[in-house]
Amino acid sequence: MIPASREEVFAAWTDPESMKQWMCPGDVLTNEAKLDVRVGGAYRIVMKSKDKNYDHSGIYQVVDPPSKLFFTWITAGADQQATLVTVELFARGHDTELVLTHEPFPNSEQVQRYKGGWTTIADKLATYLQKHGARRSTGAA
């Protein structure tokens, strides 16, 4: 659960400047992101730790604001094999439920590593939105 509206959460997923703050799992300190957020558009995210850079790229398959993003994910962490990431956002009162699915993986070691990374990313996203003025939606127009 993220204490922000779906619109605010979706915007964070599509803004390379905000992504620098929260898409930082493990020992990653920051990242550089180039996003062409449209169906068929490409992205590249280079996560930077003190000792290493982690390069990720892919293509957006579905862009449905403010409820869904679906994109390929290609990285050395998955042996350069394209995996699929689905980000779904559901309004839950004043908050947003984020459901992230990342599949398929060839082995359980990769599943556990990515599960921990995505959990950290979701936590940092929630913290980022709280600190940067995410408004709680009242449902009023």
C-alpha positions as CSV (number, residue, x, y, z in Angstrom):
1,M,0.0,0.0,0.0
2,I,1.3,3.4,-0.9
3,P,-0.1,6.6,0.8
4,A,-0.8,8.5,-2.4
5,S,-3.3,8.5,-5.3
6,R,-2.9,6.2,-8.3
7,E,-2.2,9.3,-10.4
8,E,0.7,10.2,-8.1
9,V,2.1,6.7,-8.1
10,F,1.8,6.3,-11.8
11,A,3.5,9.7,-12.4
12,A,6.4,8.6,-10.2
13,W,6.9,5.5,-12.4
14,T,7.0,7.6,-15.5
15,D,9.2,10.5,-14.3
16,P,13.0,9.8,-14.6
17,E,13.8,12.5,-12.0
18,S,11.7,11.0,-9.3
19,M,12.9,7.5,-10.2
20,K,16.4,8.5,-9.3
21,Q,15.3,8.8,-5.7
22,W,13.4,5.5,-5.2
23,M,14.4,2.9,-7.8
24,C,17.5,2.0,-5.7
25,P,17.5,-1.5,-4.4
26,G,20.3,-3.1,-2.4
27,D,23.5,-1.1,-2.6
28,V,22.3,1.1,-5.3
29,L,22.7,4.8,-4.4
30,T,21.1,6.5,-7.5
31,N,20.2,5.8,-11.1
32,E,20.0,7.4,-14.5
33,A,16.7,6.8,-16.3
34,K,15.7,7.5,-19.9
35,L,12.0,6.8,-20.4
36,D,9.9,6.9,-23.5
37,V,6.7,6.0,-21.8
38,R,4.4,5.0,-24.7
39,V,3.5,1.6,-26.2
40,G,6.5,0.6,-28.2
41,G,8.7,3.2,-26.4
42,A,12.0,2.1,-24.9
43,Y,13.5,2.8,-21.5
44,R,17.0,2.4,-20.0
45,I,17.8,2.6,-16.3
46,V,21.3,2.4,-15.0
47,M,21.4,1.8,-11.3
48,K,24.6,2.9,-9.7
49,S,26.2,1.6,-6.5
50,K,29.6,2.6,-5.1
51,D,31.4,-0.2,-7.0
52,K,29.2,-1.2,-9.9
53,N,26.5,-0.1,-12.4
54,Y,23.5,-2.3,-13.2
55,D,22.1,-1.7,-16.7
56,H,18.4,-2.4,-17.4
57,S,16.4,-1.8,-20.6
58,G,13.2,-2.8,-22.2
59,I,10.1,-1.8,-24.2
60,Y,6.8,-0.6,-22.9
61,Q,4.0,-3.0,-24.0
62,V,1.1,-1.4,-22.2
63,V,0.8,2.1,-20.9
64,D,-2.7,2.7,-19.3
65,P,-2.6,5.7,-16.9
66,P,-3.2,5.7,-14.0
67,S,-3.7,2.0,-13.6
68,K,-1.1,-0.2,-15.5
69,L,2.4,-0.4,-17.0
70,F,3.6,-3.5,-18.7
71,F,7.2,-3.7,-20.0
72,T,10.0,-6.0,-20.9
73,W,13.0,-6.1,-18.5
74,I,16.4,-7.0,-19.8
75,T,19.5,-7.1,-17.5
76,A,22.6,-9.1,-16.8
77,G,20.9,-10.1,-13.5
78,A,18.5,-12.3,-15.6
79,D,21.2,-13.4,-18.1
80,Q,20.1,-10.8,-20.7
81,Q,16.9,-12.8,-21.1
82,A,13.8,-10.6,-21.5
83,T,11.5,-10.9,-18.5
84,L,8.2,-9.2,-18.1
85,V,7.2,-6.6,-15.5
86,T,3.6,-5.7,-14.8
87,V,2.8,-2.7,-12.5
88,E,-0.9,-2.5,-11.5
89,L,-2.3,0.3,-9.4
90,F,-5.6,0.0,-7.5
91,A,-7.3,2.7,-5.6
92,R,-7.9,1.7,-2.0
93,G,-9.6,4.6,-0.3
94,H,-7.0,7.3,0.0
95,D,-4.1,5.0,-0.8
96,T,-3.0,2.9,-3.7
97,E,-2.3,-0.8,-3.8
98,L,0.7,-1.5,-6.0
99,V,0.8,-5.1,-7.4
100,L,4.1,-5.8,-9.2
101,T,4.6,-9.0,-11.1
102,H,7.9,-9.9,-12.6
103,E,8.3,-13.2,-14.6
104,P,9.4,-15.7,-15.8
105,F,12.7,-16.5,-14.1
106,P,14.8,-19.6,-14.9
107,N,15.6,-20.3,-11.2
108,S,14.4,-19.7,-7.7
109,E,17.6,-17.8,-6.7
110,Q,16.7,-15.1,-9.2
111,V,13.1,-15.0,-8.0
112,Q,14.3,-14.4,-4.4
113,R,16.8,-11.7,-5.4
114,Y,14.3,-9.8,-7.5
115,K,11.6,-10.2,-4.8
116,G,13.8,-8.5,-2.3
117,G,14.8,-5.8,-4.8
118,W,11.3,-4.9,-5.8
119,T,10.1,-4.9,-2.2
120,T,12.8,-2.4,-1.4
121,I,11.9,-0.3,-4.4
122,A,8.2,-0.2,-3.4
123,D,9.1,0.8,0.1
124,K,11.4,3.6,-1.2
125,L,8.7,4.8,-3.6
126,A,6.2,5.1,-0.7
127,T,8.7,7.0,1.4
128,Y,9.6,9.3,-1.6
129,L,5.9,10.1,-2.2
130,Q,5.4,10.9,1.5
131,K,8.4,13.2,1.6
132,H,7.6,15.0,-1.7
133,G,4.1,16.1,-1.0
134,A,2.0,13.3,-2.3
135,R,-1.5,14.5,-1.5
136,R,-4.0,12.1,-0.1
137,S,-6.8,11.9,-2.6
138,T,-10.2,12.8,-1.2
139,G,-12.2,11.5,-4.2
140,A,-13.7,15.0,-4.7
141,A,-13.5,16.6,-8.1
